[in-house]
């Protein structure tokens, strides 16, 4: 979600270990920052920047408490490289990693995945754009490599006792498959909020599924308790040398399949994949850049590298759930500090556009996290005008929840720049709507929402149009302005995309009305639990919910809360435990609903 207000300008102190690399033809943005709170209260973010950053707190270790404190970060354009200055690491340790990667037995369960030239992306970007197809693995993800490599190095006695892990996604399937292959009981603790399709997939591979807790943290805590109680070996999803080395086998394959690579782009969640690939490449082909990619709302590695130690996010955007990690690993962070060239960030609409790009190439559908690296690589090439270079991006998985496709489809056109979401205000009078349609001209409508209301002097129209050339869109907006029709480009405002287009004409002139967006688990009992916390104490004035095929969903609510009761209301919202943000400070929201 993005807020349509300008951030104050003040200086940003750059960590000496992490600086922004900006070519001479780009203006530095390090002096423009944004501030925000933990989805509680007022927020300020730059105009038209697709940020849904999570609030953070810097912590030196995993046991430190997470505080809800404001954070200040530099404004970063999608694809803009945030450069890490690698320290190099211990040569003896790195060499042992290399030896172990080359000797890994992962091919007992994994295939050497193809490295495919994406011809349409290559033509569009002017580079040789290759996609490493880890989505072609048996479990449709790279995760089986790390799980199997670690488990294959356990003793027979340890395997006979069994292994355990906590996961709601691809790691769970990797551990289950490895257990099946090694004749070992694999217990998988999954949150009760896990979609049934993922539970069924783990069970189909022989995994012993235990449902516990509403969040991953609760499931992981329970898994660690069972590990201690029952003597089961815990298989972490990323933070173990054995897991890192297994993922590093992808690097050996890329190096065999292609030479003279400008950069390899790697999705980053906990950091196991990038740590493994970087460990191989920086010893065998050190001139190849290793670049990590994270969503804006799950930028834990980017922020950790910036701070010089691990940073834990208090909330994580789960749109790309496979990389939605609040705290990166200790081993993985060390390897990234030592070896990688930098990080780039991408927005959810850019990820969606990358999914469409891959679909257009060969009619394959990646999961959201599986397309993160492709989105980052494409944005990097466009930002720096890279030409005639070999670019590799890892497609890390294809376990897409079918119900999430509608959200991806909504965002894909916006992310590619081929579609724009606009709001136009016009005087409510006879013939004005016809004039508006005429001004849109040759730009084709893909969606339009308009409702007359006698309570407004100005009518509001929310609509989407196809965009062939940015100049055409700019001219149309200028023509609207000349005709006294103010038009806003809301293409990267996720609140509008998710909710507000359904609420045109929704102004009700209700006294003491406030609005909040709550991030809630997608479970049947969630709405009742939510309403029990607020009703009948405060009147409910608005409710909009749409299943997104995700672990969490966005719930937009309106309440009548007198100013004198705001502290009580916020305390109740805090007790509920769901991340939330009061949207009265979202300019787009006020324009559409609160006018």
C-alpha positions as CSV (number, residue, x, y, z in Angstrom):
1,X,0.0,0.0,0.0
2,X,1.3,3.5,-0.8
3,X,0.3,6.8,0.7
4,X,-0.2,9.8,-1.6
5,X,1.6,12.4,0.4
6,X,5.1,13.8,0.1
7,X,7.7,12.8,2.5
8,X,9.7,15.4,4.3
9,X,13.2,15.9,3.1
10,X,16.2,15.3,5.4
11,X,19.5,13.7,5.2
12,X,20.1,9.9,5.4
13,X,23.2,8.6,7.0
14,X,24.5,5.7,4.9
15,X,26.2,2.7,6.5
16,X,29.8,2.5,5.2
17,X,29.2,-1.2,4.4
18,X,26.2,-0.5,2.2
19,X,25.9,2.3,-0.3
20,X,23.7,3.1,-3.3
21,X,25.2,2.8,-6.7
22,X,23.7,5.4,-9.0
23,X,25.0,6.1,-12.5
24,X,25.7,9.7,-13.5
25,X,22.5,10.1,-15.5
26,X,20.3,9.4,-12.4
27,X,19.7,11.8,-9.7
28,X,20.6,10.7,-6.2
29,X,17.6,9.9,-4.0
30,X,19.4,9.4,-0.7
31,X,18.2,12.7,0.6
32,X,14.5,11.8,0.2
33,X,13.2,9.6,2.9
34,X,10.0,8.3,4.3
35,X,8.8,7.6,7.8
36,X,6.1,5.2,9.0
37,X,4.7,3.5,12.1
38,X,3.8,-0.1,12.8
39,X,0.5,0.0,10.9
40,X,-0.8,2.1,13.7
41,X,-1.8,5.7,13.2
42,X,-0.5,8.3,10.7
43,X,1.9,7.4,7.9
44,X,3.9,9.4,5.4
45,X,5.3,8.0,2.2
46,X,6.4,9.4,-1.1
47,X,4.0,10.1,-3.9
48,X,3.5,7.4,-6.4
49,X,6.3,5.1,-5.0
50,X,5.1,1.5,-4.8
51,X,6.2,0.9,-1.2
52,X,4.6,-1.4,1.3
53,X,7.6,-1.5,3.7
54,X,7.3,-3.3,7.0
55,X,8.3,-1.4,10.1
56,X,11.5,-2.7,11.6
57,X,13.6,-2.9,14.7
58,X,17.3,-3.7,14.7
59,X,18.1,-6.7,16.8
60,X,21.5,-8.4,17.3
61,X,20.1,-11.9,17.7
62,X,16.9,-13.8,17.4
63,X,16.0,-13.7,21.1
64,X,15.8,-9.9,21.2
65,X,12.3,-8.4,21.6
66,X,10.6,-6.7,18.7
67,X,9.6,-3.2,19.4
68,X,7.1,-1.1,17.4
69,X,9.3,1.8,16.6
70,X,9.4,4.1,13.6
71,X,12.2,3.6,11.1
72,X,13.8,5.8,8.5
73,X,14.9,4.3,5.2
74,X,16.2,5.7,1.9
75,X,13.8,6.0,-1.0
76,X,14.8,3.2,-3.4
77,X,13.4,2.8,-6.9
78,X,12.6,-0.7,-8.1
79,X,15.7,-2.2,-9.6
80,X,18.1,0.3,-8.1
81,X,21.1,-1.5,-6.7
82,X,21.8,-1.1,-3.1
83,X,25.5,-2.1,-3.1
84,X,27.0,-4.3,-0.5
85,X,30.8,-4.0,0.1
86,X,31.7,-7.7,0.7
87,X,34.3,-8.5,3.3
88,X,35.5,-11.7,1.5
89,X,35.2,-14.2,4.4
90,X,37.5,-17.0,5.6
91,X,39.2,-18.6,2.5
92,X,39.5,-22.0,4.2
93,X,35.9,-22.1,5.2
94,X,34.7,-21.0,1.8
95,X,36.9,-23.6,0.1
96,X,35.3,-26.3,2.3
97,X,31.8,-25.0,1.3
98,X,32.9,-25.3,-2.3
99,X,34.1,-28.9,-1.9
100,X,30.9,-29.9,-0.1
101,X,28.7,-28.2,-2.8
102,X,30.5,-30.1,-5.5
103,X,30.1,-33.4,-3.6
104,X,26.5,-32.9,-2.6
105,X,24.1,-35.9,-3.3
106,X,21.1,-33.7,-4.1
107,X,20.7,-35.4,-7.5
108,X,19.2,-38.4,-5.6
109,X,16.0,-36.3,-5.6
110,X,16.7,-33.2,-7.7
111,X,17.2,-32.7,-11.5
112,X,19.6,-30.3,-13.1
113,X,17.0,-27.7,-13.9
114,X,17.1,-26.1,-17.4
115,X,18.5,-22.6,-18.0
116,X,16.1,-21.2,-20.6
117,X,16.5,-18.1,-22.7
118,X,13.4,-15.9,-22.4
119,X,13.2,-14.6,-25.9
120,X,10.5,-12.0,-25.4
121,X,12.1,-10.6,-22.3
122,X,15.4,-10.5,-24.0
123,X,14.0,-8.6,-27.0
124,X,12.2,-6.1,-24.8
125,X,15.2,-5.4,-22.5
126,X,18.0,-5.7,-25.0
127,X,19.9,-8.4,-23.1
128,X,20.2,-12.2,-23.1
129,X,17.7,-12.9,-20.3
130,X,18.0,-16.5,-18.9
131,X,15.7,-18.1,-16.4
132,X,16.9,-20.9,-14.2
133,X,13.8,-23.1,-14.0
134,X,13.8,-24.5,-10.4
135,X,10.0,-24.6,-10.7
136,X,10.6,-27.7,-12.8
137,X,11.7,-29.8,-9.8
138,X,9.5,-32.6,-8.6
139,X,8.1,-30.4,-5.7
140,X,8.0,-27.4,-8.0
141,X,10.7,-25.6,-5.9
142,X,14.4,-25.5,-5.2
143,X,13.8,-26.3,-1.5
144,X,14.3,-30.0,-1.8
145,X,18.0,-29.5,-2.5
146,X,18.9,-28.0,0.9
147,X,16.6,-30.3,2.9
148,X,18.0,-33.4,1.2
149,X,21.7,-32.3,1.5
150,X,21.4,-31.7,5.2
151,X,19.3,-34.8,5.9
152,X,21.6,-37.1,3.8
153,X,24.5,-36.2,6.1
154,X,22.7,-37.3,9.3
155,X,23.6,-40.6,10.8
156,X,21.4,-43.6,10.4
157,X,20.6,-43.4,14.1
158,X,19.4,-39.8,13.7
159,X,17.3,-40.7,10.7
160,X,15.7,-43.6,12.6
161,X,14.6,-41.2,15.3
162,X,13.1,-38.9,12.7
163,X,13.3,-35.3,11.7
164,X,11.0,-32.3,12.3
165,X,10.6,-28.9,10.8
166,X,8.1,-26.0,10.8
167,X,6.9,-24.7,7.4
168,X,3.8,-23.7,5.6
169,X,5.3,-23.9,2.1
170,X,8.0,-25.3,-0.1
171,X,10.4,-26.3,2.6
172,X,7.8,-28.6,4.1
173,X,7.5,-30.5,0.8
174,X,11.3,-30.7,0.5
175,X,11.7,-32.2,3.9
176,X,8.8,-34.6,3.3
177,X,10.3,-35.8,0.0
178,X,13.8,-36.2,1.6
179,X,12.3,-38.2,4.4
180,X,10.5,-40.5,1.9
181,X,13.8,-41.0,0.0
182,X,15.9,-41.6,3.1
183,X,13.3,-43.9,4.8
184,X,12.9,-41.4,7.6
185,X,9.8,-40.1,9.4
186,X,9.5,-36.4,8.7
187,X,7.2,-34.5,11.0
188,X,6.0,-31.1,9.6
189,X,4.5,-28.6,11.9
190,X,2.3,-26.2,10.0
191,X,0.2,-23.2,11.2
192,X,-3.6,-23.9,11.4
193,X,-4.0,-21.1,8.9
194,X,-2.1,-23.0,6.2
195,X,-4.2,-23.5,3.0
196,X,-5.5,-27.1,2.6
197,X,-3.8,-27.5,-0.8
198,X,-0.4,-27.2,0.9
199,X,-1.3,-29.5,3.7
200,X,-2.4,-32.1,1.2
201,X,0.8,-31.7,-0.9
202,X,3.0,-32.5,2.2
203,X,0.9,-35.5,3.2
204,X,1.1,-36.8,-0.4
205,X,4.9,-36.9,0.0
206,X,4.6,-38.9,3.2
207,X,5.0,-36.0,5.6
208,X,3.5,-36.4,9.1
209,X,1.6,-33.1,9.4
210,X,1.0,-31.5,12.8
211,X,-1.3,-28.4,12.7
212,X,-0.4,-26.0,15.5
213,X,-0.7,-22.2,16.2
214,X,-2.1,-19.4,14.0
215,X,1.3,-18.1,13.0
216,X,4.6,-19.5,11.7
217,X,6.4,-18.4,14.9
218,X,3.9,-20.4,17.0
219,X,4.4,-23.4,14.7
220,X,8.2,-23.1,14.9
221,X,8.2,-22.8,18.6
222,X,6.1,-26.0,18.9
223,X,8.4,-27.8,16.4
224,X,11.5,-26.9,18.5
225,X,9.7,-28.1,21.6
226,X,8.8,-31.4,20.0
227,X,12.4,-31.7,18.7
228,X,13.7,-31.5,22.2
229,X,11.1,-33.6,23.8
230,X,11.1,-36.5,21.2
231,X,14.8,-36.3,20.1
232,X,14.0,-35.4,16.5
233,X,16.5,-33.5,14.4
234,X,15.3,-30.1,13.5
235,X,15.7,-29.2,9.8
236,X,15.8,-25.4,9.4
237,X,14.5,-23.9,6.2
238,X,17.6,-21.9,5.5
239,X,20.0,-21.3,8.4
240,X,22.3,-24.3,8.4
241,X,25.5,-24.9,6.4
242,X,24.1,-28.2,5.1
243,X,21.0,-26.4,3.7
244,X,23.1,-23.6,2.3
245,X,25.4,-26.1,0.5
246,X,22.5,-28.0,-1.0
247,X,21.1,-24.8,-2.4
248,X,24.5,-23.9,-3.7
249,X,24.3,-26.8,-6.2
250,X,22.2,-24.4,-8.3
251,X,25.3,-22.3,-8.8
252,X,27.3,-25.2,-10.1
253,X,24.6,-25.8,-12.7
254,X,24.3,-22.2,-13.9
255,X,28.1,-22.1,-14.3
256,X,28.1,-25.2,-16.4
257,X,25.2,-24.0,-18.5
258,X,26.4,-20.4,-19.3
259,X,29.6,-18.4,-19.1
260,X,30.3,-14.6,-19.1
261,X,27.4,-13.8,-16.9
262,X,26.9,-10.2,-15.9
263,X,24.7,-10.9,-12.9
264,X,22.7,-13.7,-11.3
265,X,19.5,-12.5,-9.5
266,X,18.3,-14.6,-6.6
267,X,15.1,-14.3,-4.5
268,X,15.9,-13.8,-0.8
269,X,13.7,-15.0,2.1
270,X,15.9,-16.4,4.8
271,X,19.0,-16.2,2.6
272,X,19.9,-19.9,2.1
273,X,19.7,-19.8,-1.7
274,X,21.7,-16.7,-2.2
275,X,24.3,-17.7,0.4
276,X,24.8,-21.0,-1.4
277,X,25.0,-19.6,-4.9
278,X,27.3,-16.8,-3.9
279,X,29.6,-19.2,-2.1
280,X,30.1,-21.1,-5.3
281,X,30.3,-18.2,-7.8
282,X,32.6,-15.9,-5.9
283,X,35.2,-18.7,-5.9
284,X,34.7,-19.9,-9.4
285,X,33.5,-16.9,-11.4
286,X,34.1,-13.9,-9.1
287,X,33.4,-11.3,-11.7
288,X,29.8,-12.4,-12.0
289,X,27.6,-10.1,-9.8
290,X,25.4,-11.9,-7.2
291,X,22.4,-9.8,-6.5
292,X,19.6,-10.5,-4.1
293,X,16.0,-9.5,-4.7
294,X,13.3,-8.8,-2.0
295,X,9.8,-7.4,-2.0
296,X,9.5,-3.9,-0.4
297,X,7.3,-5.4,2.3
298,X,9.8,-8.2,3.3
299,X,13.2,-6.5,3.0
300,X,14.8,-8.2,6.0
301,X,18.1,-8.9,4.3
302,X,18.4,-5.5,2.7
303,X,17.8,-3.8,6.0
304,X,20.2,-6.2,7.8
305,X,23.0,-5.5,5.4
306,X,22.4,-1.8,5.8
307,X,22.5,-2.0,9.6
308,X,25.5,-4.3,9.7
309,X,23.6,-6.9,11.8
310,X,20.4,-8.8,11.5
311,X,17.2,-6.8,11.6
312,X,13.8,-8.3,12.5
313,X,10.6,-7.0,10.8
314,X,7.6,-6.6,13.1
315,X,5.3,-7.2,10.2
316,X,5.9,-8.9,6.8
317,X,3.9,-8.5,3.6
318,X,2.9,-12.1,2.6
319,X,2.0,-11.4,-1.0
320,X,5.2,-13.3,-2.0
321,X,4.8,-15.7,0.9
322,X,7.8,-17.9,0.0
323,X,10.2,-15.0,0.8
324,X,8.1,-13.5,3.6
325,X,10.7,-13.9,6.3
326,X,10.9,-11.5,9.3
327,X,14.5,-12.4,10.4
328,X,17.2,-13.7,8.1
329,X,19.5,-16.5,9.3
330,X,22.7,-16.1,11.2
331,X,24.8,-18.2,8.8
332,X,23.1,-16.8,5.7
333,X,23.5,-13.2,6.8
334,X,27.2,-13.8,7.4
335,X,27.7,-15.3,3.9
336,X,25.8,-12.4,2.3
337,X,27.9,-9.8,4.2
338,X,31.0,-11.6,2.9
339,X,30.1,-12.3,-0.7
340,X,27.1,-10.7,-2.4
341,X,27.3,-7.6,-4.6
342,X,24.0,-6.0,-3.4
343,X,20.2,-6.1,-3.2
344,X,17.3,-4.7,-5.3
345,X,13.7,-4.2,-4.2
346,X,10.5,-4.9,-6.1
347,X,6.9,-4.1,-5.6
348,X,4.0,-6.5,-5.7
349,X,2.8,-5.2,-9.1
350,X,6.3,-5.8,-10.5
351,X,6.2,-9.4,-9.2
352,X,2.8,-9.9,-10.8
353,X,4.1,-8.5,-14.1
354,X,7.0,-10.9,-14.0
355,X,4.6,-13.8,-13.5
356,X,2.8,-12.7,-16.7
357,X,6.1,-12.4,-18.5
358,X,7.0,-16.0,-17.8
359,X,3.5,-17.0,-18.8
360,X,3.8,-15.2,-22.1
361,X,7.1,-17.0,-22.7
362,X,5.9,-20.5,-22.3
363,X,2.5,-20.7,-20.7
364,X,4.0,-21.5,-17.2
365,X,2.7,-19.9,-14.0
366,X,5.2,-19.2,-11.2
367,X,4.2,-18.6,-7.7
368,X,4.7,-15.0,-6.4
369,X,7.9,-15.7,-4.6
370,X,9.1,-17.7,-7.6
371,X,8.9,-14.6,-9.8
372,X,10.7,-12.2,-7.4
373,X,14.2,-12.6,-9.0
374,X,12.8,-12.2,-12.5
375,X,11.0,-8.9,-11.5
376,X,14.2,-7.7,-9.9
377,X,16.4,-8.5,-12.9
378,X,14.1,-6.9,-15.3
379,X,13.8,-3.7,-13.2
380,X,17.6,-3.6,-12.8
381,X,18.2,-3.8,-16.5
382,X,15.7,-1.1,-17.2
383,X,17.0,1.2,-14.4
384,X,20.6,0.9,-15.5
385,X,19.9,0.5,-19.3
386,X,21.9,-2.7,-19.4
387,X,22.4,-4.0,-22.9
388,X,23.9,-7.0,-24.6
389,X,24.8,-8.8,-21.4
390,X,24.0,-12.3,-20.1
391,X,21.5,-12.0,-17.2
392,X,20.3,-14.9,-15.1
393,X,17.3,-14.9,-12.8
394,X,16.3,-17.9,-10.7
395,X,12.6,-19.0,-10.9
396,X,12.5,-20.5,-7.4
397,X,9.0,-22.1,-7.4
398,X,5.6,-22.7,-9.0
399,X,3.4,-23.7,-6.1
400,X,0.8,-21.0,-6.8
401,X,-2.4,-21.0,-4.9
402,X,-5.1,-20.8,-7.6
403,X,-7.2,-18.3,-5.6
404,X,-4.3,-15.8,-5.7
405,X,-4.4,-15.6,-9.4
406,X,-7.1,-12.9,-9.5
407,X,-4.9,-10.6,-7.4
408,X,-1.9,-11.3,-9.6
409,X,-3.9,-10.5,-12.7
410,X,-5.2,-7.2,-11.2
411,X,-1.6,-6.1,-10.5
412,X,0.2,-7.4,-13.5
413,X,-0.9,-4.8,-16.0
414,X,-0.1,-2.0,-13.5
415,X,3.3,-3.5,-12.8
416,X,4.3,-3.7,-16.4
417,X,3.2,-0.1,-17.2
418,X,0.8,-1.4,-19.8
419,X,-2.2,-0.4,-17.7
420,X,-2.9,2.6,-15.5
421,X,-5.4,3.0,-12.7
422,X,-6.7,6.6,-12.5
423,X,-9.1,8.8,-10.6
424,X,-10.8,11.7,-12.2
425,X,-12.9,14.4,-10.5
426,X,-15.5,16.3,-12.6
427,X,-18.3,18.7,-12.0
428,X,-21.6,16.7,-11.6
429,X,-23.7,18.1,-14.4
430,X,-25.5,16.9,-17.6
431,X,-23.0,15.9,-20.3
432,X,-19.9,15.9,-18.1
433,X,-19.5,12.1,-18.2
434,X,-19.7,12.1,-22.0
435,X,-17.0,14.9,-22.1
436,X,-14.9,12.8,-19.8
437,X,-15.1,9.7,-22.1
438,X,-14.2,11.9,-25.1
439,X,-11.0,13.2,-23.3
440,X,-9.9,9.6,-22.6
441,X,-9.8,9.3,-26.4
442,X,-7.8,6.5,-27.9
443,X,-6.8,5.0,-24.6
444,X,-8.9,1.8,-24.2
445,X,-10.9,1.4,-21.0
446,X,-10.3,-1.9,-19.2
447,X,-12.5,-1.1,-16.2
448,X,-14.6,1.9,-15.2
449,X,-16.6,2.6,-12.0
450,X,-18.8,5.7,-11.7
451,X,-21.9,6.5,-9.6
452,X,-23.8,9.7,-9.4
453,X,-24.5,11.1,-6.0
454,X,-26.3,14.3,-5.2
455,X,-24.3,14.8,-2.1
456,X,-21.1,15.7,-4.0
457,X,-20.4,18.7,-6.0
458,X,-17.7,16.8,-7.9
459,X,-18.2,13.3,-9.2
460,X,-15.5,10.7,-8.9
461,X,-14.6,8.2,-11.6
462,X,-12.2,5.3,-11.0
463,X,-11.0,3.5,-14.1
464,X,-8.2,1.6,-15.8
465,X,-6.9,2.2,-19.3
466,X,-4.4,0.3,-21.5
467,X,-1.2,2.3,-22.1
468,X,1.0,1.8,-25.1
469,X,3.2,4.9,-24.6
470,X,3.7,6.8,-21.3
471,X,3.4,10.0,-23.3
472,X,-0.1,9.2,-24.4
473,X,-1.1,8.8,-20.7
474,X,0.6,12.1,-19.7
475,X,-1.2,14.0,-22.5
476,X,-4.6,12.6,-21.5
477,X,-4.0,13.7,-17.9
478,X,-3.0,17.1,-19.1
479,X,-6.1,17.4,-21.3
480,X,-8.2,16.5,-18.3
481,X,-6.6,19.2,-16.3
482,X,-7.2,21.7,-19.0
483,X,-10.9,20.8,-18.9
484,X,-11.0,21.3,-15.1
485,X,-11.1,17.5,-14.5
486,X,-8.4,16.8,-11.9
487,X,-6.9,13.3,-12.5
488,X,-4.7,11.3,-10.2
489,X,-2.6,8.3,-11.2
490,X,-3.2,5.6,-8.5
491,X,-1.6,2.7,-10.3
492,X,0.7,1.9,-7.4
493,X,-1.7,2.6,-4.5
494,X,-2.5,-0.9,-3.2
495,X,-5.3,0.3,-1.0
496,X,-7.1,1.6,-4.1
497,X,-6.4,-1.6,-6.0
498,X,-7.6,-3.8,-3.2
499,X,-10.6,-1.9,-1.9
500,X,-11.5,1.6,-2.9
501,X,-12.5,1.0,-6.5
502,X,-15.4,-0.9,-5.1
503,X,-16.5,2.0,-2.9
504,X,-17.0,4.9,-5.4
505,X,-19.9,7.0,-4.2
506,X,-19.6,5.5,-0.8
507,X,-19.5,8.8,1.2
508,X,-22.1,8.5,3.9
509,X,-21.4,11.7,6.0
510,X,-21.2,9.7,9.2
511,X,-20.0,11.6,12.3
512,X,-16.8,10.4,14.0
513,X,-16.1,7.8,11.3
514,X,-12.7,6.3,11.1
515,X,-11.3,3.6,8.7
516,X,-8.8,0.9,9.3
517,X,-7.1,-1.7,7.2
518,X,-6.4,-4.9,9.2
519,X,-4.1,-7.8,8.1
520,X,-6.0,-10.9,9.3
521,X,-5.6,-14.7,8.8
522,X,-7.7,-16.2,6.0
523,X,-9.8,-18.5,8.3
524,X,-13.5,-18.9,8.7
525,X,-13.6,-17.8,12.3
526,X,-11.5,-14.6,11.8
527,X,-14.3,-12.2,11.0
528,X,-16.3,-13.3,14.1
529,X,-13.2,-12.9,16.3
530,X,-12.7,-9.5,14.8
531,X,-16.2,-8.3,15.3
532,X,-16.4,-9.7,18.9
533,X,-13.5,-7.3,19.7
534,X,-15.3,-4.1,18.5
535,X,-19.0,-4.7,18.3
536,X,-21.4,-3.6,19.8
537,X,-19.0,-1.2,21.6
538,X,-18.5,0.8,18.4
539,X,-20.8,0.9,15.4
540,X,-19.5,-0.8,12.3
541,X,-20.0,1.5,9.3
542,X,-18.1,-0.3,6.5
543,X,-16.7,-3.7,5.8
544,X,-14.9,-5.0,2.7
545,X,-13.0,-8.3,2.5
546,X,-11.7,-10.3,-0.4
547,X,-10.0,-13.7,-0.2
548,X,-6.5,-13.2,-1.8
549,X,-5.4,-16.9,-1.8
550,X,-2.8,-16.0,0.8
551,X,-1.9,-16.8,4.4
552,X,-3.3,-13.3,5.4
553,X,-6.0,-11.1,3.9
554,X,-6.7,-7.4,4.0
555,X,-9.9,-6.4,5.8
556,X,-11.1,-2.8,5.4
557,X,-13.4,-1.6,8.2
558,X,-15.2,1.6,9.1
559,X,-16.2,2.5,12.7
560,X,-17.9,5.3,14.6
561,X,-15.4,6.3,17.2
562,X,-15.7,9.6,19.1
563,X,-12.4,11.4,19.5
564,X,-12.6,10.9,23.3
565,X,-12.7,7.1,22.8
566,X,-9.8,6.8,20.3
567,X,-7.3,5.7,22.9
568,X,-9.7,3.0,24.1
569,X,-10.3,1.9,20.5
570,X,-6.6,1.7,19.7
571,X,-5.9,-0.3,22.9
572,X,-8.6,-2.8,21.9
573,X,-7.1,-3.0,18.4
574,X,-3.7,-3.6,19.8
575,X,-5.0,-6.4,22.1
576,X,-6.6,-8.1,19.0
577,X,-3.0,-8.8,17.8
578,X,-3.6,-8.2,14.0
579,X,-1.4,-5.7,12.3
580,X,-3.4,-2.7,11.3
581,X,-3.3,0.8,9.9
582,X,-5.7,3.7,10.3
583,X,-6.4,4.9,6.7
584,X,-7.7,8.3,7.4
585,X,-4.3,9.6,6.4
586,X,-4.4,7.9,3.0
587,X,-5.1,10.7,0.6
588,X,-6.7,8.4,-2.0
589,X,-9.0,7.0,0.7
590,X,-10.2,10.4,1.7
591,X,-10.8,11.4,-1.9
592,X,-12.9,8.3,-2.6
593,X,-14.8,7.6,0.6
594,X,-14.5,10.4,3.1
595,X,-15.1,13.4,0.9
